[in-house]
Amino acid sequence: MADMLELGAVEARSALDTREISAVELTSAYIAAAEDTVGLNNYVALTAEHALEMAAASDARIAKGEAGLLEGVPIGVKDLFCTAGYTSTACSKILAGFTPTYESTVTANLWREGGVMLGKLNCDEFAMGSANETSAYGPAINPWQTADGADLVPGGSSGGSAAAVAARSALLATGTDTGGSIRQPAAFCGVVGLKPTYGRCSRWGIVAFASSLDQAGPFSRNVADNALLMQAMAGFDPKDSTSADVPLQDLSAALTRGVGGMKIGIPAEYVLDGMDPEVVTIWQQGQDWLRAAGAELVDISLPHTKYALPAYYIIAPAEASSNLARYDGVRYGKRVEAESLDEMYALTRAEGFGEEVQRRIMIGTYVLSAGYYDAYYLKAQRVRRLIRNDFETAFENVDAILTPATPSAAFPVGRKVDDPVTNFLNDVFTVPANLAGLPGMAVPAGINGDSLPLGLQLLARPFDEATLYAAGQVLEDAAGFVANPPRRAGGVS
């Protein structure tokens, strides 16, 4: 069974169809792997019995020649997605024990295509964090580690998803990306992560953080597997008013397209003071790989990039403040009894929300308050429009943009937990895509001097995910990234 864990999703689908392996065997291997890596705290709920039932049903469909796109493939689900009959807590005390009676559209799409749900994966509370250290269940741990054995963060907010895929305790996983929460952990864990165009994947049934920024997306160990999961996740949903009725391109065809004749933009503004020199080196290496594959590199300018982070940390908390107002102890979730209604609200929210969530609610409430709405929130929205304009101008001349995914490799658990501003800076390269609604992909590109993965980021025009997969496949082929984390299934220290 151990060898099954090294099969990619595309390879596993082929092996399932030819009956070389069964879905029950594959699922059992991943359940065992999740149990072997329990010390990484990537799963907050392992639904082993349900997974085996789903796998048995997959084997029956395969035998009848009725296999779906993901038939028999074990998938981990970020705890932000509602799953009918199984707890969905957004890793927050305030939703402890909440069991939805409905399924999110994205996960419903996966199960319709034969995917097998392994369980719910750890994340930052309500997706608010850049290191997966704000979870009510404790931090998820990156399967990569330093030479001296220090525990590293997997990135956030989808840290459990990225870490589980890297650790071989999930073959594929879902995540959400509000300001980099798929791409940053993908880079930290040495896996592939895609933030689709805003509106490409339904937000219905996903616990909201910032409604104009949130977007679901796939994690995988390689680009082809990512395309497979994305093909199943995406689609128009009339239940989501922000869902876009735009057909998804043929992503499997994009994988063999190459970058010949493609123009790739290199933005001057993504060179920052204090940036890890090894990140700069891998970015330059990525440019060389694309050039060698036939792409033309074009220097571009995105002048308002420097304002992206402050604009984001006004807009996102403002929307969070509004979205999280519903958690009041009245209808569902945690309730702290008190003598008055107002006191019950205050005590419930104070005890139910963690420090980072409370911080963002307070910031959001402040910037939306009378006297500050115009000075902060409206101004941030104007900056957002300027950032989008920068990208629109750039994409008049280029087909895609190449940048670093993160300013550094993964850092030790606890190192930045008391420094929120430094933590916010982890998203400096990823936030602009969310503000502009663009698709972005992180691809592992190499290993630094401390034997930790570094990733590159590709950005493309809205609804042009195919170009990301074409260029991402070229980067993957050139990088030849085959390194495995030291703590994966069967090898947890």
Helices and strands as residue ranges (DSSP letters): G 2-6, H 9-17, H 23-36, G 38-40, E 43-46, H 48-63, E 74-78, G 93-95, H 105-112, E 116-121, G 125-127, H 159-166, E 172-176, H 183-189, E 192-195, E 216-220, H 223-233, H 251-254, E 263-267, G 268-270, H 277-292, E 296-300, G 303-307, H 308-323, G 324-326, H 341-352, H 355-368, I 373-378, H 379-394, E 400-404, H 420-424, G 425-427, H 431-436, E 440-447, E 453-460, H 465-479
